[in-house]
Amino acid sequence: MLHRKAGSSSWWFGVCRGPCRHPYKYRLVFVVKGQRIVGFDNERGKGDHSHLAGIERPSSFTDVDQLITDFIVEVERRRNAR
């Protein structure tokens, strides 16, 4: 299990016990003033999905490195839009 928390973003990895095609359970979130701005997770029963601009949509998991890259890209996109 890996857990990292820095400022207003954090991520957590464990073992998936849901409908996943990979062994990872994860949650990555970027929060500003108590509001989730960006999120990627695979909550049990929902599989891999993202939360962007208040909309939940399916996402495609390829590997952990790409997941972290996708998360950072979305966080930076929203930080730069301010």
Secondary structure, DSSP 8 states (H G I E B T S, - for coil): -EEEEETTEEEEEEE--SS-SSSEEEEEEEEETTEEEEEEE--TTT-SEEEETTEEEE-----HHHHHHHHHHHHHHHHHH-
